[in-house]
Amino acid sequence: MNPVEFGHATLISRVADGQWHALEDDLVAGRAETSRRPDGRLFVSIDAWHEAAFDRLAEAVLAALPRPLHTVVDEADEELAARWRRSGFAIRRREIEYAVPTDPHVTGLDEARSPAGVTVKAFGSAEEGPLLDLDRVIRDEVGAGWRDMPAEVLVRPAFDPSKYAVASHAGEYVGLLRVATVTRLPRIGLLAVRSGWRRRGVGRALLGHALGALHRVGKQTASAEVTESNVAATALVEGIGARRAGSNLELVIR
């Protein structure tokens, strides 16, 4: 791969597919890499020592990649957000990060009841085929709005039914909740309910089941991200005592 030189001190080299390095005096002064989400969106991240290395990496990446191109930054990192905006990126959406208590005496979800005829199947007990069918149905119902969900059901081979609790009615899955445990703090990655079952307590029952399970294994807190414009989800998590812990910005250049 041919390096692209900017000025006299910094050399930008594409070291692999979707990866670039900024080199100064044979030292790596910055890195850029891309990742494609399951929904098809292309994301880029840049970690650089200083503004000049960032700007030159951004220039090389933008020249090489198709658009739209996305990135995510911590809203508290004003300097990094400003660097992305200087490169032409604009805010697409804001996600609020919550710290969610798991203790049912705090959340009040110990009294959560499923709607009549609905049962919640524990993590790992869902059948993969019906779970994937539910994923497809929810995607179709949400439509273009699926891209505004903080996280989504992953496709094979990353798909893992053990991460999901589901709500079932008459043998048909009507809602799901996914918990990721890649860090010490469990993360509620997705809570979704079929359109005909919304506002009937299914989501609350799933959340109560998941948080209760985490509490029983000693997890006092979980994290969750809610898109700022999702009024219903915001009301749900804040109603069970979740507190705001930060926010992220998704930026895009088209």
N, C-alpha and C positions, 0 to 999 in steps of 0.2 A: 504494500500500500504506500502511496506516495505522500510524504509529509508536505504540509502547506506552511510556508514561513510568513509570519507577520512581524515586520520590523527586523531589528537586529538581535534582540535578546530572547524572543519567544518562538518556539517551533511547535506547531500543532500537528500531531500525527494520529492518523486513524489506525489504532493498534489491533483492532478486531472488528467484527461486525457489530455495529452499535456502540463502539467504545473509542474514545479519543483521549489523548494525553497532551497536556501543555508542558513542554520541556524548556527549562532555563538552565544553561550551563550543565547540561546532562542530568539535571534533577527534575523530578516530576513536580510541577508547580500547580497542577490542576488536572482533574479527570471529569469526563462527561460520559454518561452511558444512558442507553434507552431501554425501555421495557414496553411490551405491548400487553394491555389488559385483555381479559377474556372477552370484553365487549368490542374489541377492535381498536380502542383508542391507544395512540402512541404517546408515551410519557418519556420525558427526558429529565435527568438530574445532573447538576454540575457542582463539583466541590473544588474550589480554587483558593489559592493563597491570597490573591489580591484581585482588584477590579480588572486590571489589564488582562490577566490570565482568564478570568471569567468571560470578559467581553470577546476575547479571541476564540475561546472555545465555543461560545454561543454563536458567533459568526460562522464558524466551520460547521457546526451541527445544523444550523438553519439552512446553510447552503446545500447540505447533503440529504436532508430528510424531507419527506412529503408533509403537507399540512392537511388538516389541523394538527398541531403539536401541543401537548399539554405538559404541565408540571404542577407540583404541589409544594407549597412552602408553609412553614409555621408563620401565622400572622404576626406573632411577636417579633420575628426576625425582619424588621423593617428594611435593613440594609440589603438582605438577599432579595426581598420582594421588589425593591427599587431597581436592583440589577436586572431582574427579569423584565420589568416594565420598560426599562431603557432599551432592552433588546426587542421590544415590540409586543410583549405579552400583555394581556388584559385579564382582569378578574372575570371568571366564569361563574363561580359559586363559592359560598363560604360554608364550611362544615364546623359545627360546634362539637368539641370533645367534652364528654361528661364522665365524671367518676360516679358510678352507680353502686349504691350499697346493696349487699346481698341478704342482709338479715331481714327475714319476713316481718319481724316486729317493728322494723324501721320503714320498710317499703309498704307495709299493709297488704302485701300480696299473699299472706298466709290465708286470707279470706277470699282470694280470687277463685271463682268457680267457672268452669267451662260452661258454655251454652248447652242446653239440653241435647243429649245425643252425641256430644263432642267429647272425645277423649284425647289426652295428650300422651303420646308415645315417647318414652325416655330416649336419651341420647344413645345411638347405636342400635336402636330397635326398628328403625324405619327401613322399609324395603327399597333398594336402590332404584328399581324401575319406576314405581309410583312416585318416588321423590323427584326423579328427573322429569317425569311427566308434569308434576306440580311446578317445577322450575319453568318449564316451557309455557305452561298456561299463564303463570304470573307474568312472565316476560311479555306475552301477547297482550295481556290486560293492561300492563303498565305502558307498553309501547315505547315511544321515544323518551318517556320519562324515566326509563330504566337507567339511563346514563346519569341521572341525578341521584341515584341511590349511592350512599357512601361505600357500600361493598355489595358483592353479588355472589350468587351461587357459581362455583367454579365448575368448569367442564373437565372431563377426563383428561389426563390421568390424575389431576390434583383433587378430584372430587372424593370426599371421604364421608360416608354416611354416619360415621361415629361422632361427627361434629354437629349433628342435627337433631333437634327435637321437632316433632311434627304434631299437628292437630288433625284428628281423623273423624269423619262422620260417615257412618254406614259403609265403612271400608274405603272411603275416598279421602285423600289428603286435601285439607283445605287451608293449611297454614304451616309455616316453618320458621325455625329460629336456628341460626348457626352461631356457635361459639368457637373462637380461635384461641388456642393456648400456646402460641409460639413464644410468649414472654411470660414473666411471672404474673403479670396482670392479665387475666382473661379478657377477651374482647368480644363483645356482641357484634358479630360481623354483619348480620342481616336478620331482620324480622319482617316477614311478609305474609299477607293473608289474601286469599282470593276475594275478588270484588264483592261477590254475593254474601260474604261472611264478615265483612268489615263492620265496625261499630257494634259488634255483638259480644264482645268480650274475649274473642279468640286470641288476639294479640296479648292481652293482659294475662290470660291463662298460660300462654307459652312463656311469657316473661317471668311469671311467678314460678313456673316449673324450673326454668333454667337458673334463675338466681338462687332458688332454694337448693338445687343440686350443688351449685358452687359453694354455698354457705356450709353445706354439710361436709364438704371436703376441706374446709378451713379457709376458703377465699372470702375475705371481708368486703372486697371491692372488685367491680368489673369496670371496664371502659366501654364507651359507646360513642359513635359519631352520628350526628343528626344534621342533615342539610338545613340551613337556616330557614329556608322557605317552607319546610315541612311542619306546619302548625300542629297537626295531630300527633306526630311523633314527639315533638317538643313537649306538648302537654302531657303525654304519657310518661316520659322519663322524669320530667320535673315534678310530676304528681306523685312519684314514688320516692322523692327525696334526693334525686341525682343533682349534683352540683357541677357547674361549668368549670372545666379544668384548662381550657385553652381553645384555640380555633385554628383551622387550616384554610388556606386559600387555594383553590384550583385555578390556575391561570392557563390561558390558551392563546395561541397565535394562529390565525387563519390565512 
